[in-house]
């Protein structure tokens, strides 16, 4: 991605697959323009454990996820 580019979704915007910013990140990775994504907390990916695990599985095969503040399951319900 170029300087100044970022992808964001509104807080509580729903499932990752339904969020334009998150889908944009995935598209950039699939196109080879990005290697992964950096998020502040795991809740940015999803507060729901099953959605969170699905996203981690996708990124495990396509790119990387870096979580700035690891929370060891905190906030994932």
Secondary structure as the mmCIF struct_conf table of DSSP 4:
data_model
#
loop_
_struct_conf.conf_type_id
_struct_conf.id
_struct_conf.beg_label_comp_id
_struct_conf.beg_label_asym_id
_struct_conf.beg_label_seq_id
_struct_conf.end_label_comp_id
_struct_conf.end_label_asym_id
_struct_conf.end_label_seq_id
TURN_TY1_P TURN_TY1_P1 UNK A 3 UNK A 4
TURN_TY1_P TURN_TY1_P2 UNK A 11 UNK A 12
HELX_RH_3T_P HELX_RH_3T_P1 UNK A 16 UNK A 18
HELX_RH_AL_P HELX_RH_AL_P1 UNK A 20 UNK A 30
TURN_TY1_P TURN_TY1_P3 UNK A 31 UNK A 32
BEND BEND1 UNK A 33 UNK A 33
BEND BEND2 UNK A 35 UNK A 35
STRN STRN1 UNK A 36 UNK A 39
BEND BEND3 UNK A 40 UNK A 41
HELX_RH_AL_P HELX_RH_AL_P2 UNK A 42 UNK A 45
BEND BEND4 UNK A 47 UNK A 48
HELX_RH_AL_P HELX_RH_AL_P3 UNK A 49 UNK A 62
STRN STRN2 UNK A 64 UNK A 67
BEND BEND5 UNK A 68 UNK A 69
TURN_TY1_P TURN_TY1_P4 UNK A 72 UNK A 75
#
